[in-house]
Amino acid sequence: MSEAKVKVRGRPFVKGDPRINRKGKPVGARSRFSKAFVDAMLADFEEHGTDIVTKVRTEDPSTYIRIAAALIPAKSEQEIEVKDTSQEKVSEIDWDVITGGKAVEK
């Protein structure tokens, strides 16, 4: 049996290699692309409007749902301030509503 040759890889970046872009990605490159893409989508929507949304919804519901899900933020935070000045205690019925009818161990 012959042994397979294993190719040994060198270091991925050699110090002083002139082919490497040491400056990195230009500042704003990603945001320029994103803005241009969003502008193009907006222009397309303004031209074709809700007609195409209706067409996708009726002809390809899975794509419609996938697009809708992509537009919903992955994480949403909302501050809620509760101002309860009453001195009343919560009754057992209220606890049933709060806990969904599950018994709360005391």
C-alpha positions in Angstrom: 0.0 0.0 0.0 1.2 3.5 -0.8 0.9 6.2 1.8 -0.9 9.3 0.8 1.2 12.4 0.9 0.1 15.0 3.3 0.5 18.5 2.1 1.8 20.6 4.9 0.5 24.1 4.8 2.6 27.0 5.7 1.6 30.0 7.6 -1.3 31.7 6.0 0.2 35.2 6.3 3.9 35.7 5.7 5.3 38.8 7.3 6.0 41.5 4.7 4.1 39.8 1.9 3.2 42.6 -0.5 0.1 40.8 -1.7 -1.7 41.3 1.6 -3.9 44.4 2.0 -2.7 45.6 5.3 -5.2 48.5 5.4 -8.2 46.2 5.4 -11.6 47.0 4.0 -12.2 50.7 3.1 -14.1 52.6 5.7 -17.8 52.6 4.8 -17.6 50.0 2.1 -20.3 47.8 3.7 -22.6 50.6 4.6 -22.3 52.0 1.1 -23.4 48.6 -0.4 -26.2 48.2 2.2 -27.5 51.7 1.4 -27.4 51.2 -2.3 -29.2 47.9 -2.0 -31.9 49.3 0.2 -32.3 52.2 -2.1 -32.7 49.9 -5.1 -35.3 47.8 -3.2 -37.2 50.9 -2.3 -37.2 52.1 -5.9 -38.5 48.7 -7.0 -41.2 48.7 -4.4 -42.3 52.2 -5.3 -42.6 51.2 -8.9 -44.4 47.9 -8.4 -45.9 48.5 -5.0 -48.3 46.3 -3.2 -49.3 44.4 -6.3 -46.1 42.3 -6.2 -46.6 41.7 -2.4 -50.1 40.5 -3.1 -48.8 38.3 -5.9 -46.1 36.7 -3.8 -48.5 36.2 -0.9 -51.1 34.3 -3.0 -48.7 32.4 -5.3 -45.8 31.6 -3.0 -46.9 31.9 0.7 -43.6 30.3 2.0 -41.5 33.1 0.4 -44.0 35.7 1.7 -43.6 34.3 5.3 -39.8 34.0 4.9 -39.5 37.7 3.8 -41.9 38.8 6.6 -39.8 36.9 9.2 -36.6 38.4 7.8 -38.0 41.9 8.3 -38.9 41.4 12.0 -36.0 42.3 14.3 -34.3 39.3 15.9 -34.3 41.1 19.3 -36.7 43.7 20.5 -36.6 45.4 23.8 -39.3 47.6 25.4 -39.2 49.2 28.7 -42.4 49.0 30.7 -43.0 51.2 33.7 -45.6 49.9 36.1 -47.1 52.5 38.4 -49.4 50.8 40.9 -50.3 53.1 43.8 -53.0 50.8 45.2 -52.5 49.0 48.5 -54.7 46.1 47.6 -53.3 42.6 47.6 -53.7 40.4 44.6 -56.5 37.9 45.1 -56.3 34.2 44.3 -58.3 34.7 41.1 -55.8 37.3 39.9 -53.0 34.8 40.5 -54.9 32.2 38.3 -55.0 34.8 35.6 -51.4 35.6 36.0 -50.2 32.0 36.1 -52.6 30.7 33.5 -54.5 28.6 36.1 -51.3 26.8 37.3 -51.0 26.2 41.0 -48.4 28.3 42.6 -46.5 26.5 45.4 -46.4 28.5 48.6 
